[in-house]
Amino acid sequence: MLFSYKWPHILFNSRLYYGEVIYEASLDFRADYEEYVMEKYLNIKHILDRFQEATLERIE
């Protein structure tokens, strides 16, 4: 998992669930990073859900 705070939060979240840790310098850094990613993702999740619902309604 590469760390870049400029990447979209959706990508961050996906990497947490599906990525594989090859190397970690510090367990504390990893835990802080995962917490940061989850907070950022949860801040925008309701917007993504609404967008998805609206898109699905237009398709149906």
mmCIF file of the N, C-alpha and C atoms, coordinates in Angstrom:
data_MODEL
# 
_entry.id   MODEL 
# 
loop_
_atom_site.group_PDB 
_atom_site.id 
_atom_site.type_symbol 
_atom_site.label_atom_id 
_atom_site.label_alt_id 
_atom_site.label_comp_id 
_atom_site.label_asym_id 
_atom_site.label_entity_id 
_atom_site.label_seq_id 
_atom_site.pdbx_PDB_ins_code 
_atom_site.Cartn_x 
_atom_site.Cartn_y 
_atom_site.Cartn_z 
_atom_site.occupancy 
_atom_site.B_iso_or_equiv 
_atom_site.pdbx_formal_charge 
_atom_site.auth_seq_id 
_atom_site.auth_comp_id 
_atom_site.auth_asym_id 
_atom_site.auth_atom_id 
_atom_site.pdbx_PDB_model_num 
ATOM 1   N N  . MET A 1 1  ? 0.851   -1.163 0.000   1.00 0.00 ? 1  MET A N  1 
ATOM 2   C CA . MET A 1 1  ? 0.000   0.000  0.000   1.00 0.00 ? 1  MET A CA 1 
ATOM 3   C C  . MET A 1 1  ? 0.901   1.232  0.000   1.00 0.00 ? 1  MET A C  1 
ATOM 4   N N  . LEU A 1 2  ? 0.684   2.096  -0.928  1.00 0.00 ? 2  LEU A N  1 
ATOM 5   C CA . LEU A 1 2  ? 1.434   3.335  -0.980  1.00 0.00 ? 2  LEU A CA 1 
ATOM 6   C C  . LEU A 1 2  ? 0.640   4.423  -0.280  1.00 0.00 ? 2  LEU A C  1 
ATOM 7   N N  . PHE A 1 3  ? 1.346   5.306  0.387   1.00 0.00 ? 3  PHE A N  1 
ATOM 8   C CA . PHE A 1 3  ? 0.686   6.374  1.104   1.00 0.00 ? 3  PHE A CA 1 
ATOM 9   C C  . PHE A 1 3  ? 0.794   7.665  0.315   1.00 0.00 ? 3  PHE A C  1 
ATOM 10  N N  . SER A 1 4  ? -0.324  8.229  -0.028  1.00 0.00 ? 4  SER A N  1 
ATOM 11  C CA . SER A 1 4  ? -0.353  9.537  -0.672  1.00 0.00 ? 4  SER A CA 1 
ATOM 12  C C  . SER A 1 4  ? -1.626  10.221 -0.214  1.00 0.00 ? 4  SER A C  1 
ATOM 13  N N  . TYR A 1 5  ? -1.476  11.331 0.463   1.00 0.00 ? 5  TYR A N  1 
ATOM 14  C CA . TYR A 1 5  ? -2.648  12.027 0.983   1.00 0.00 ? 5  TYR A CA 1 
ATOM 15  C C  . TYR A 1 5  ? -3.361  12.826 -0.099  1.00 0.00 ? 5  TYR A C  1 
ATOM 16  N N  . LYS A 1 6  ? -2.878  12.760 -1.345  1.00 0.00 ? 6  LYS A N  1 
ATOM 17  C CA . LYS A 1 6  ? -3.513  13.474 -2.442  1.00 0.00 ? 6  LYS A CA 1 
ATOM 18  C C  . LYS A 1 6  ? -4.486  12.579 -3.208  1.00 0.00 ? 6  LYS A C  1 
ATOM 19  N N  . TRP A 1 7  ? -4.500  11.299 -2.955  1.00 0.00 ? 7  TRP A N  1 
ATOM 20  C CA . TRP A 1 7  ? -5.387  10.380 -3.655  1.00 0.00 ? 7  TRP A CA 1 
ATOM 21  C C  . TRP A 1 7  ? -6.809  10.510 -3.122  1.00 0.00 ? 7  TRP A C  1 
ATOM 22  N N  . PRO A 1 8  ? -7.793  10.156 -3.946  1.00 0.00 ? 8  PRO A N  1 
ATOM 23  C CA . PRO A 1 8  ? -9.186  10.206 -3.471  1.00 0.00 ? 8  PRO A CA 1 
ATOM 24  C C  . PRO A 1 8  ? -9.419  9.254  -2.288  1.00 0.00 ? 8  PRO A C  1 
ATOM 25  N N  . HIS A 1 9  ? -10.294 9.655  -1.399  1.00 0.00 ? 9  HIS A N  1 
ATOM 26  C CA . HIS A 1 9  ? -10.553 8.869  -0.192  1.00 0.00 ? 9  HIS A CA 1 
ATOM 27  C C  . HIS A 1 9  ? -11.216 7.532  -0.493  1.00 0.00 ? 9  HIS A C  1 
ATOM 28  N N  . ILE A 1 10 ? -11.907 7.447  -1.602  1.00 0.00 ? 10 ILE A N  1 
ATOM 29  C CA . ILE A 1 10 ? -12.510 6.167  -1.990  1.00 0.00 ? 10 ILE A CA 1 
ATOM 30  C C  . ILE A 1 10 ? -11.418 5.155  -2.278  1.00 0.00 ? 10 ILE A C  1 
ATOM 31  N N  . LEU A 1 11 ? -10.377 5.614  -2.947  1.00 0.00 ? 11 LEU A N  1 
ATOM 32  C CA . LEU A 1 11 ? -9.247  4.732  -3.251  1.00 0.00 ? 11 LEU A CA 1 
ATOM 33  C C  . LEU A 1 11 ? -8.550  4.322  -1.965  1.00 0.00 ? 11 LEU A C  1 
ATOM 34  N N  . PHE A 1 12 ? -8.373  5.259  -1.054  1.00 0.00 ? 12 PHE A N  1 
ATOM 35  C CA . PHE A 1 12 ? -7.774  4.929  0.244   1.00 0.00 ? 12 PHE A CA 1 
ATOM 36  C C  . PHE A 1 12 ? -8.551  3.808  0.926   1.00 0.00 ? 12 PHE A C  1 
ATOM 37  N N  . ASN A 1 13 ? -9.858  3.994  1.005   1.00 0.00 ? 13 ASN A N  1 
ATOM 38  C CA . ASN A 1 13 ? -10.702 3.031  1.698   1.00 0.00 ? 13 ASN A CA 1 
ATOM 39  C C  . ASN A 1 13 ? -10.627 1.662  1.027   1.00 0.00 ? 13 ASN A C  1 
ATOM 40  N N  . SER A 1 14 ? -10.638 1.646  -0.269  1.00 0.00 ? 14 SER A N  1 
ATOM 41  C CA . SER A 1 14 ? -10.551 0.394  -1.013  1.00 0.00 ? 14 SER A CA 1 
ATOM 42  C C  . SER A 1 14 ? -9.230  -0.309 -0.722  1.00 0.00 ? 14 SER A C  1 
ATOM 43  N N  . ARG A 1 15 ? -8.160  0.458  -0.628  1.00 0.00 ? 15 ARG A N  1 
ATOM 44  C CA . ARG A 1 15 ? -6.856  -0.139 -0.346  1.00 0.00 ? 15 ARG A CA 1 
ATOM 45  C C  . ARG A 1 15 ? -6.816  -0.750 1.058   1.00 0.00 ? 15 ARG A C  1 
ATOM 46  N N  . LEU A 1 16 ? -7.517  -0.153 1.995   1.00 0.00 ? 16 LEU A N  1 
ATOM 47  C CA . LEU A 1 16 ? -7.539  -0.722 3.343   1.00 0.00 ? 16 LEU A CA 1 
ATOM 48  C C  . LEU A 1 16 ? -8.207  -2.095 3.350   1.00 0.00 ? 16 LEU A C  1 
ATOM 49  N N  . TYR A 1 17 ? -9.294  -2.225 2.598   1.00 0.00 ? 17 TYR A N  1 
ATOM 50  C CA . TYR A 1 17 ? -10.033 -3.478 2.600   1.00 0.00 ? 17 TYR A CA 1 
ATOM 51  C C  . TYR A 1 17 ? -9.410  -4.547 1.714   1.00 0.00 ? 17 TYR A C  1 
ATOM 52  N N  . TYR A 1 18 ? -8.896  -4.136 0.550   1.00 0.00 ? 18 TYR A N  1 
ATOM 53  C CA . TYR A 1 18 ? -8.440  -5.122 -0.426  1.00 0.00 ? 18 TYR A CA 1 
ATOM 54  C C  . TYR A 1 18 ? -6.929  -5.154 -0.615  1.00 0.00 ? 18 TYR A C  1 
ATOM 55  N N  . GLY A 1 19 ? -6.227  -4.179 -0.071  1.00 0.00 ? 19 GLY A N  1 
ATOM 56  C CA . GLY A 1 19 ? -4.774  -4.110 -0.224  1.00 0.00 ? 19 GLY A CA 1 
ATOM 57  C C  . GLY A 1 19 ? -4.069  -5.093 0.688   1.00 0.00 ? 19 GLY A C  1 
ATOM 58  N N  . GLU A 1 20 ? -2.811  -5.279 0.403   1.00 0.00 ? 20 GLU A N  1 
ATOM 59  C CA . GLU A 1 20 ? -2.004  -6.207 1.190   1.00 0.00 ? 20 GLU A CA 1 
ATOM 60  C C  . GLU A 1 20 ? -0.791  -5.456 1.727   1.00 0.00 ? 20 GLU A C  1 
ATOM 61  N N  . VAL A 1 21 ? -0.527  -5.597 2.999   1.00 0.00 ? 21 VAL A N  1 
ATOM 62  C CA . VAL A 1 21 ? 0.611   -4.921 3.612   1.00 0.00 ? 21 VAL A CA 1 
ATOM 63  C C  . VAL A 1 21 ? 1.873   -5.717 3.298   1.00 0.00 ? 21 VAL A C  1 
ATOM 64  N N  . ILE A 1 22 ? 2.833   -5.037 2.689   1.00 0.00 ? 22 ILE A N  1 
ATOM 65  C CA . ILE A 1 22 ? 4.111   -5.672 2.373   1.00 0.00 ? 22 ILE A CA 1 
ATOM 66  C C  . ILE A 1 22 ? 5.147   -5.291 3.423   1.00 0.00 ? 22 ILE A C  1 
ATOM 67  N N  . TYR A 1 23 ? 5.094   -4.048 3.856   1.00 0.00 ? 23 TYR A N  1 
ATOM 68  C CA . TYR A 1 23 ? 6.054   -3.542 4.831   1.00 0.00 ? 23 TYR A CA 1 
ATOM 69  C C  . TYR A 1 23 ? 5.389   -2.446 5.641   1.00 0.00 ? 23 TYR A C  1 
ATOM 70  N N  . GLU A 1 24 ? 5.637   -2.434 6.930   1.00 0.00 ? 24 GLU A N  1 
ATOM 71  C CA . GLU A 1 24 ? 5.184   -1.327 7.763   1.00 0.00 ? 24 GLU A CA 1 
ATOM 72  C C  . GLU A 1 24 ? 6.282   -0.982 8.745   1.00 0.00 ? 24 GLU A C  1 
ATOM 73  N N  . ALA A 1 25 ? 6.632   0.286  8.773   1.00 0.00 ? 25 ALA A N  1 
ATOM 74  C CA . ALA A 1 25 ? 7.708   0.747  9.640   1.00 0.00 ? 25 ALA A CA 1 
ATOM 75  C C  . ALA A 1 25 ? 7.246   0.831  11.088  1.00 0.00 ? 25 ALA A C  1 
ATOM 76  N N  . SER A 1 26 ? 5.949   1.097  11.252  1.00 0.00 ? 26 SER A N  1 
ATOM 77  C CA . SER A 1 26 ? 5.439   1.300  12.599  1.00 0.00 ? 26 SER A CA 1 
ATOM 78  C C  . SER A 1 26 ? 3.969   0.904  12.650  1.00 0.00 ? 26 SER A C  1 
ATOM 79  N N  . LEU A 1 27 ? 3.624   0.105  13.616  1.00 0.00 ? 27 LEU A N  1 
ATOM 80  C CA . LEU A 1 27 ? 2.223   -0.276 13.800  1.00 0.00 ? 27 LEU A CA 1 
ATOM 81  C C  . LEU A 1 27 ? 1.380   0.941  14.178  1.00 0.00 ? 27 LEU A C  1 
ATOM 82  N N  . ASP A 1 28 ? 1.956   1.849  14.942  1.00 0.00 ? 28 ASP A N  1 
ATOM 83  C CA . ASP A 1 28 ? 1.239   3.073  15.331  1.00 0.00 ? 28 ASP A CA 1 
ATOM 84  C C  . ASP A 1 28 ? 0.938   3.944  14.113  1.00 0.00 ? 28 ASP A C  1 
ATOM 85  N N  . PHE A 1 29 ? 1.902   4.093  13.210  1.00 0.00 ? 29 PHE A N  1 
ATOM 86  C CA . PHE A 1 29 ? 1.679   4.882  12.003  1.00 0.00 ? 29 PHE A CA 1 
ATOM 87  C C  . PHE A 1 29 ? 0.576   4.260  11.168  1.00 0.00 ? 29 PHE A C  1 
ATOM 88  N N  . ARG A 1 30 ? 0.600   2.957  11.031  1.00 0.00 ? 30 ARG A N  1 
ATOM 89  C CA . ARG A 1 30 ? -0.426  2.277  10.243  1.00 0.00 ? 30 ARG A CA 1 
ATOM 90  C C  . ARG A 1 30 ? -1.815  2.483  10.857  1.00 0.00 ? 30 ARG A C  1 
ATOM 91  N N  . ALA A 1 31 ? -1.916  2.338  12.164  1.00 0.00 ? 31 ALA A N  1 
ATOM 92  C CA . ALA A 1 31 ? -3.201  2.519  12.841  1.00 0.00 ? 31 ALA A CA 1 
ATOM 93  C C  . ALA A 1 31 ? -3.702  3.956  12.679  1.00 0.00 ? 31 ALA A C  1 
ATOM 94  N N  . ASP A 1 32 ? -2.814  4.927  12.814  1.00 0.00 ? 32 ASP A N  1 
ATOM 95  C CA . ASP A 1 32 ? -3.199  6.334  12.640  1.00 0.00 ? 32 ASP A CA 1 
ATOM 96  C C  . ASP A 1 32 ? -3.651  6.598  11.209  1.00 0.00 ? 32 ASP A C  1 
ATOM 97  N N  . TYR A 1 33 ? -2.940  6.028  10.258  1.00 0.00 ? 33 TYR A N  1 
ATOM 98  C CA . TYR A 1 33 ? -3.279  6.198  8.852   1.00 0.00 ? 33 TYR A CA 1 
ATOM 99  C C  . TYR A 1 33 ? -4.654  5.591  8.550   1.00 0.00 ? 33 TYR A C  1 
ATOM 100 N N  . GLU A 1 34 ? -4.902  4.392  9.036   1.00 0.00 ? 34 GLU A N  1 
ATOM 101 C CA . GLU A 1 34 ? -6.195  3.746  8.803   1.00 0.00 ? 34 GLU A CA 1 
ATOM 102 C C  . GLU A 1 34 ? -7.333  4.544  9.431   1.00 0.00 ? 34 GLU A C  1 
ATOM 103 N N  . GLU A 1 35 ? -7.098  5.088  10.601  1.00 0.00 ? 35 GLU A N  1 
ATOM 104 C CA . GLU A 1 35 ? -8.110  5.920  11.254  1.00 0.00 ? 35 GLU A CA 1 
ATOM 105 C C  . GLU A 1 35 ? -8.382  7.183  10.427  1.00 0.00 ? 35 GLU A C  1 
ATOM 106 N N  . TYR A 1 36 ? -7.326  7.803  9.939   1.00 0.00 ? 36 TYR A N  1 
ATOM 107 C CA . TYR A 1 36 ? -7.458  8.998  9.104   1.00 0.00 ? 36 TYR A CA 1 
ATOM 108 C C  . TYR A 1 36 ? -8.288  8.691  7.856   1.00 0.00 ? 36 TYR A C  1 
ATOM 109 N N  . VAL A 1 37 ? -7.977  7.592  7.204   1.00 0.00 ? 37 VAL A N  1 
ATOM 110 C CA . VAL A 1 37 ? -8.681  7.216  5.977   1.00 0.00 ? 37 VAL A CA 1 
ATOM 111 C C  . VAL A 1 37 ? -10.155 6.954  6.249   1.00 0.00 ? 37 VAL A C  1 
ATOM 112 N N  . MET A 1 38 ? -10.459 6.224  7.291   1.00 0.00 ? 38 MET A N  1 
ATOM 113 C CA . MET A 1 38 ? -11.854 5.916  7.609   1.00 0.00 ? 38 MET A CA 1 
ATOM 114 C C  . MET A 1 38 ? -12.644 7.182  7.941   1.00 0.00 ? 38 MET A C  1 
ATOM 115 N N  . GLU A 1 39 ? -12.044 8.098  8.674   1.00 0.00 ? 39 GLU A N  1 
ATOM 116 C CA . GLU A 1 39 ? -12.729 9.352  9.002   1.00 0.00 ? 39 GLU A CA 1 
ATOM 117 C C  . GLU A 1 39 ? -13.044 10.150 7.739   1.00 0.00 ? 39 GLU A C  1 
ATOM 118 N N  . LYS A 1 40 ? -12.066 10.263 6.846   1.00 0.00 ? 40 LYS A N  1 
ATOM 119 C CA . LYS A 1 40 ? -12.273 11.010 5.604   1.00 0.00 ? 40 LYS A CA 1 
ATOM 120 C C  . LYS A 1 40 ? -13.319 10.339 4.734   1.00 0.00 ? 40 LYS A C  1 
ATOM 121 N N  . TYR A 1 41 ? -13.277 9.031  4.640   1.00 0.00 ? 41 TYR A N  1 
ATOM 122 C CA . TYR A 1 41 ? -14.235 8.300  3.819   1.00 0.00 ? 41 TYR A CA 1 
ATOM 123 C C  . TYR A 1 41 ? -15.651 8.442  4.370   1.00 0.00 ? 41 TYR A C  1 
ATOM 124 N N  . LEU A 1 42 ? -15.796 8.309  5.669   1.00 0.00 ? 42 LEU A N  1 
ATOM 125 C CA . LEU A 1 42 ? -17.124 8.414  6.276   1.00 0.00 ? 42 LEU A CA 1 
ATOM 126 C C  . LEU A 1 42 ? -17.697 9.824  6.154   1.00 0.00 ? 42 LEU A C  1 
ATOM 127 N N  . ASN A 1 43 ? -16.823 10.823 6.037   1.00 0.00 ? 43 ASN A N  1 
ATOM 128 C CA . ASN A 1 43 ? -17.293 12.194 5.843   1.00 0.00 ? 43 ASN A CA 1 
ATOM 129 C C  . ASN A 1 43 ? -17.979 12.380 4.494   1.00 0.00 ? 43 ASN A C  1 
ATOM 130 N N  . ILE A 1 44 ? -17.609 11.608 3.486   1.00 0.00 ? 44 ILE A N  1 
ATOM 131 C CA . ILE A 1 44 ? -18.206 11.773 2.162   1.00 0.00 ? 44 ILE A CA 1 
ATOM 132 C C  . ILE A 1 44 ? -19.114 10.616 1.759   1.00 0.00 ? 44 ILE A C  1 
ATOM 133 N N  . LYS A 1 45 ? -19.190 9.568  2.569   1.00 0.00 ? 45 LYS A N  1 
ATOM 134 C CA . LYS A 1 45 ? -19.962 8.383  2.200   1.00 0.00 ? 45 LYS A CA 1 
ATOM 135 C C  . LYS A 1 45 ? -21.437 8.703  1.949   1.00 0.00 ? 45 LYS A C  1 
ATOM 136 N N  . HIS A 1 46 ? -22.048 9.551  2.744   1.00 0.00 ? 46 HIS A N  1 
ATOM 137 C CA . HIS A 1 46 ? -23.467 9.867  2.545   1.00 0.00 ? 46 HIS A CA 1 
ATOM 138 C C  . HIS A 1 46 ? -23.697 10.555 1.199   1.00 0.00 ? 46 HIS A C  1 
ATOM 139 N N  . ILE A 1 47 ? -22.742 11.342 0.754   1.00 0.00 ? 47 ILE A N  1 
ATOM 140 C CA . ILE A 1 47 ? -22.858 11.987 -0.559  1.00 0.00 ? 47 ILE A CA 1 
ATOM 141 C C  . ILE A 1 47 ? -22.761 10.948 -1.670  1.00 0.00 ? 47 ILE A C  1 
ATOM 142 N N  . LEU A 1 48 ? -21.832 10.030 -1.536  1.00 0.00 ? 48 LEU A N  1 
ATOM 143 C CA . LEU A 1 48 ? -21.681 8.960  -2.527  1.00 0.00 ? 48 LEU A CA 1 
ATOM 144 C C  . LEU A 1 48 ? -22.925 8.084  -2.588  1.00 0.00 ? 48 LEU A C  1 
ATOM 145 N N  . ASP A 1 49 ? -23.490 7.779  -1.439  1.00 0.00 ? 49 ASP A N  1 
ATOM 146 C CA . ASP A 1 49 ? -24.714 6.967  -1.403  1.00 0.00 ? 49 ASP A CA 1 
ATOM 147 C C  . ASP A 1 49 ? -25.867 7.671  -2.109  1.00 0.00 ? 49 ASP A C  1 
ATOM 148 N N  . ARG A 1 50 ? -26.026 8.957  -1.863  1.00 0.00 ? 50 ARG A N  1 
ATOM 149 C CA . ARG A 1 50 ? -27.093 9.712  -2.526  1.00 0.00 ? 50 ARG A CA 1 
ATOM 150 C C  . ARG A 1 50 ? -26.898 9.753  -4.037  1.00 0.00 ? 50 ARG A C  1 
ATOM 151 N N  . PHE A 1 51 ? -25.673 9.959  -4.449  1.00 0.00 ? 51 PHE A N  1 
ATOM 152 C CA . PHE A 1 51 ? -25.363 9.994  -5.873  1.00 0.00 ? 51 PHE A CA 1 
ATOM 153 C C  . PHE A 1 51 ? -25.685 8.649  -6.523  1.00 0.00 ? 51 PHE A C  1 
ATOM 154 N N  . GLN A 1 52 ? -25.320 7.576  -5.853  1.00 0.00 ? 52 GLN A N  1 
ATOM 155 C CA . GLN A 1 52 ? -25.595 6.244  -6.387  1.00 0.00 ? 52 GLN A CA 1 
ATOM 156 C C  . GLN A 1 52 ? -27.102 5.992  -6.472  1.00 0.00 ? 52 GLN A C  1 
ATOM 157 N N  . GLU A 1 53 ? -27.844 6.379  -5.456  1.00 0.00 ? 53 GLU A N  1 
ATOM 158 C CA . GLU A 1 53 ? -29.293 6.210  -5.471  1.00 0.00 ? 53 GLU A CA 1 
ATOM 159 C C  . GLU A 1 53 ? -29.927 6.986  -6.627  1.00 0.00 ? 53 GLU A C  1 
ATOM 160 N N  . ALA A 1 54 ? -29.500 8.222  -6.816  1.00 0.00 ? 54 ALA A N  1 
ATOM 161 C CA . ALA A 1 54 ? -30.043 9.041  -7.896  1.00 0.00 ? 54 ALA A CA 1 
ATOM 162 C C  . ALA A 1 54 ? -29.709 8.442  -9.260  1.00 0.00 ? 54 ALA A C  1 
ATOM 163 N N  . THR A 1 55 ? -28.518 7.931  -9.394  1.00 0.00 ? 55 THR A N  1 
ATOM 164 C CA . THR A 1 55 ? -28.118 7.308  -10.658 1.00 0.00 ? 55 THR A CA 1 
ATOM 165 C C  . THR A 1 55 ? -28.943 6.065  -10.936 1.00 0.00 ? 55 THR A C  1 
ATOM 166 N N  . LEU A 1 56 ? -29.155 5.231  -9.924  1.00 0.00 ? 56 LEU A N  1 
ATOM 167 C CA . LEU A 1 56 ? -29.938 4.022  -10.112 1.00 0.00 ? 56 LEU A CA 1 
ATOM 168 C C  . LEU A 1 56 ? -31.389 4.344  -10.437 1.00 0.00 ? 56 LEU A C  1 
ATOM 169 N N  . GLU A 1 57 ? -31.942 5.386  -9.835  1.00 0.00 ? 57 GLU A N  1 
ATOM 170 C CA . GLU A 1 57 ? -33.317 5.799  -10.139 1.00 0.00 ? 57 GLU A CA 1 
ATOM 171 C C  . GLU A 1 57 ? -33.456 6.222  -11.598 1.00 0.00 ? 57 GLU A C  1 
ATOM 172 N N  . ARG A 1 58 ? -32.474 6.895  -12.117 1.00 0.00 ? 58 ARG A N  1 
ATOM 173 C CA . ARG A 1 58 ? -32.532 7.332  -13.517 1.00 0.00 ? 58 ARG A CA 1 
ATOM 174 C C  . ARG A 1 58 ? -32.411 6.152  -14.460 1.00 0.00 ? 58 ARG A C  1 
ATOM 175 N N  . ILE A 1 59 ? -31.684 5.117  -14.066 1.00 0.00 ? 59 ILE A N  1 
ATOM 176 C CA . ILE A 1 59 ? -31.524 3.936  -14.910 1.00 0.00 ? 59 ILE A CA 1 
ATOM 177 C C  . ILE A 1 59 ? -32.817 3.144  -14.968 1.00 0.00 ? 59 ILE A C  1 
ATOM 178 N N  . GLU A 1 60 ? -33.487 3.042  -13.853 1.00 0.00 ? 60 GLU A N  1 
ATOM 179 C CA . GLU A 1 60 ? -34.722 2.245  -13.776 1.00 0.00 ? 60 GLU A CA 1 
ATOM 180 C C  . GLU A 1 60 ? -35.804 2.970  -14.460 1.00 0.00 ? 60 GLU A C  1 
# 
